[in-house]
Amino acid sequence: MSTKISLISLIVTLMLFVDGAWAGGDVERGAELAADCSDCHGEDGKGDEEVPAIAGMDAAKLAKLLADFKSGAVESDMVDFVGAISEQDMADIAAYYASLPH
């Protein structure tokens, strides 16, 4: 029982210190790449009434959404913006936005 509690405590502690890099992205590089995103989503990633907020979004979910836009699996005007970026770029951008507060 004590070992189980210790293991759970360790896992919870590790989860508290994991940032956007969990999804394989580089937050600093993502911040540089996200400069283009801020034109619509705002400097803080909180969007507006026409553009969704992406600040604080789960990095893996955002990276998948960007990939879905690029592949056409999800219809969006975003296809014009993600067409030229790599999967690593998407992971970096997603890690950056995941690191921002909601």
C-alpha positions in Angstrom: 0.0 0.0 0.0 2.8 2.4 0.9 4.6 1.7 -2.3 1.5 2.4 -4.3 1.0 5.7 -2.6 4.7 6.6 -3.2 4.4 5.7 -6.9 1.2 7.8 -7.2 2.9 10.7 -5.5 5.9 10.5 -7.8 3.6 10.4 -10.9 1.6 13.4 -9.7 4.8 15.3 -8.9 6.3 14.6 -12.4 3.0 15.6 -14.1 3.2 19.0 -12.3 6.6 19.7 -13.8 5.9 18.6 -17.4 5.3 21.5 -19.8 4.6 21.7 -23.5 7.7 19.6 -24.3 5.6 16.6 -23.4 4.2 16.7 -26.9 7.7 16.8 -28.3 7.7 20.5 -29.0 10.2 23.3 -28.2 8.4 26.2 -26.4 11.0 28.8 -27.3 11.1 27.9 -31.0 7.3 27.7 -30.9 7.1 31.3 -29.6 9.2 32.4 -32.6 7.0 30.5 -35.1 3.8 31.7 -33.4 4.5 35.3 -34.3 2.4 34.8 -37.5 -0.4 33.2 -35.5 -0.8 36.3 -33.3 -2.2 38.3 -36.2 -5.5 36.4 -35.7 -5.2 34.7 -32.3 -3.7 37.6 -30.5 -0.3 38.0 -28.8 -1.7 36.0 -25.8 -3.4 33.3 -27.9 -6.8 34.2 -26.4 -8.5 35.0 -29.8 -11.6 37.0 -30.0 -15.3 36.6 -31.0 -14.4 35.3 -34.5 -11.1 33.5 -33.8 -10.9 30.7 -31.1 -8.6 30.9 -28.1 -5.7 28.5 -28.3 -3.7 29.6 -25.2 -3.5 26.8 -22.6 -4.8 24.2 -25.1 -3.4 20.7 -24.7 -0.3 20.6 -26.9 -1.0 17.1 -28.3 -4.6 18.1 -29.3 -3.5 21.4 -30.8 -0.7 19.7 -32.8 -3.2 17.1 -34.1 -5.7 19.8 -35.0 -3.0 21.7 -37.0 -2.1 18.4 -38.8 -5.7 17.8 -39.5 -6.0 21.3 -41.0 -3.0 20.7 -43.2 -4.2 17.3 -44.4 -7.7 18.6 -45.1 -9.3 16.2 -42.5 -10.8 19.3 -40.9 -12.1 22.0 -43.2 -10.8 25.5 -42.2 -9.2 28.6 -43.5 -6.2 27.5 -41.5 -5.1 25.3 -44.4 -3.5 28.4 -45.9 -1.4 29.0 -42.9 -0.3 25.4 -42.0 0.4 24.3 -45.6 4.1 25.2 -45.4 5.0 24.1 -41.9 6.4 20.8 -40.8 5.2 18.4 -38.1 8.0 19.7 -35.8 6.9 23.3 -36.4 3.3 22.2 -35.4 4.6 20.5 -32.3 6.7 23.6 -31.4 3.8 26.0 -31.9 1.5 23.7 -29.9 4.0 23.5 -27.1 4.2 27.3 -27.0 0.4 27.8 -26.8 0.1 25.0 -24.3 2.5 26.9 -22.0 0.4 30.0 -22.0 -2.4 30.6 -19.4 -6.0 30.1 -20.4 
